[in-house]
Amino acid sequence: MTSIRRNTPALATKPLPTDRVLAHEQLAITRASCAAKDIFTASDLGQVTGVPARRCGLVMAFVRAYGLIEQAPGRSAYRPTEAGKKVAQAWEASEEKGLRALSEAWQKSWFARGTSHRLAQGPALRIGLVSKLMRLSQADEAQHRKVEILVDLMVSVGMLRPEDGGYLRWNEDATIPKPRTPSRAEAADSSPADAPVDPSDENAAPAVSVPRPRPSADMPASGTAHEDLIRLLSPPILLADLARLSAEDMVALHGHLRGLAAILAKLRGSPMT
């Protein structure tokens, strides 16, 4: 009788990077893969990058998914494609040109188009962007870390520019085509220029004036990383703060708060015997 495995996490419908290798290591492995002069294996990449071969092997599926490498004869063997060789040539010229070429290789990917559409009208909170990409890829919560790594990769290659307060802005220099939907920011002259707008709700009513959240300057300066965390968590959240969030940001925030509440309940519970 065939046994059925329960609680098996569902696979995302879109290619995602592994969550067991950090973003900067994945870029190093991608660069070495594209620069290979002949057929290579994960062991070969480990010798070049210094990353263990087992972890190099975990990166191959994502690199292959976007046409930079292809399967070669032999067990777990690969070789760079013409597109991968072009990326390697750009990287040889300079680090900046290499990252630019990699972002161009990703320009038709589902995550680049989804991100450019999400941020077409202005910056948004990282948690909102992650929530959007999770829905696009149909990833479950077990794959949340993979989507976080994906965002880190887009930041590393210059597709995204981090801003204060946990916001991310689409890099205007990126080569992704602009979405065809008209910009509501041009029509809403009265809305603040730096206010993040959620473009996913195309039928929403015209934006109304929303009070600005408390400026960070109102809070005392901190000297340590722990004090920085205290500065973020100590002040109460006001309605003016929440009104600046999109619907996606609110859903993501709700999920994070429920998870935090569950962890705190365990920490404040009776000690285990």
Stockholm file with secondary structure:
# STOCKHOLM 1.0

chainA/1-273         MTSIRRNTPALATKPLPTDRVLAHEQLAITRASCAAKDIFTASDLGQVTGVPARRCGLVMAFVRAYGLIEQAPGRSAYRPTEAGKKVAQAWEASEEKGLRALSEAWQKSWFARGTSHRLAQGPALRIGLVSKLMRLSQADEAQHRKVEILVDLMVSVGMLRPEDGGYLRWNEDATIPKPRTPSRAEAADSSPADAPVDPSDENAAPAVSVPRPRPSADMPASGTAHEDLIRLLSPPILLADLARLSAEDMVALHGHLRGLAAILAKLRGSPMT
#=GR chainA/1-273 SS CCCCCCSCCCCCSSCCCCSSSCHHHHHHHHHHHHHCSSCBCHHHHHHHHCSCHHHHHHHHHHHHHTTSEEEETTTTEEEECHHHHHHHHHHHHCHHHHHHHHHHHTTTSHHHHHHHHHTTTSCEEHHHHHHHHHHHHTCCGGGHHHHHHHHHHHHHTTSEEEEGGGEEEECTTSCCCCCSSCCHHHHCTTSCTTCCCCTTCTTCCCCCCCCCCCCGGGSCCCSSHHHHHHHHHSSCCCHHHHTTSCHHHHHHHHHHHHHHHHHHHHHTSCCCC
#=GC SS_cons         CCCCCCSCCCCCSSCCCCSSSCHHHHHHHHHHHHHCSSCBCHHHHHHHHCSCHHHHHHHHHHHHHTTSEEEETTTTEEEECHHHHHHHHHHHHCHHHHHHHHHHHTTTSHHHHHHHHHTTTSCEEHHHHHHHHHHHHTCCGGGHHHHHHHHHHHHHTTSEEEEGGGEEEECTTSCCCCCSSCCHHHHCTTSCTTCCCCTTCTTCCCCCCCCCCCCGGGSCCCSSHHHHHHHHHSSCCCHHHHTTSCHHHHHHHHHHHHHHHHHHHHHTSCCCC
//
